[in-house]
C-alpha cells in the first residue's frame, strides 16, 4: 500500500511481562487459600519473602517501609501486587513499594492507588521517589499511610 506508514510496536518490556506473570500467580495463590486468617498470614509471609529477595539498598528501604506502614496503618494488610510489596484495605491496594531494581529505575517508589485518601485540591502526588528511608522519611510515610486510610 503506497503512502502507508509503518510503525513498530515493541510491546511490554521484560520487566512488565514479569510483573504481569507475578500478578497472575498471586491471584491463583489467593484463590487457593482457605480462611481469611490463613490468607492474611500467608500474604504477610509472601511480602516478607519478596522483601528478603531484594538487593540492598532496596531491601533495606522495603523493610523500613513495611515496618512503618504496618505500624502506622494496622488496617492495611500486606500482600503482593504485581510482585511488589503492597498494602490493602478490604482486599484493595492502597499503597505499594516498587524497588528500583524491578524496572531498572534509579530510585525506588512508594506509590498510592486512587483509593488512598490523599486528595489535596485539583492535583496531588500519588507516588514518591525513595533513595533512602531516614527518620524524617519514615515520619512522612507514616503520615501518608494514616491519611490514606481515613
C-alpha positions, 0 to 999 in steps of 0.5 A: 500500500503506497503512502502507508506508514509503518510503525513498530510496536515493541510491546511490554518490556521484560520487566512488565511481562514479569510483573504481569506473570507475578500478578497472575500467580498471586491471584491463583495463590489467593484463590487457593487459600482457605480462611481469611486468617490463613490468607492474611498470614500467608500474604504477610509471609509472601511480602516478607519473602519478596522483601528478603529477595531484594538487593540492598539498598532496596531491601533495606528501604522495603523493610523500613517501609513495611515496618512503618506502614504496618505500624502506622496503618494496622488496617492495611494488610500486606500482600503482593501486587504485581510482585511488589510489596503492597498494602490493602484495605478490604482486599484493595491496594492502597499503597505499594513499594516498587524497588528500583531494581524491578524496572531498572529505575534509579530510585525506588517508589512508594506509590498510592492507588486512587483509593488512598485518601490523599486528595489535596485540591485539583492535583496531588502526588500519588507516588514518591521517589525513595533513595533512602528511608531516614527518620524524617522519611519514615515520619512522612510515610507514616503520615501518608499511610494514616491519611490514606486510610481515613 
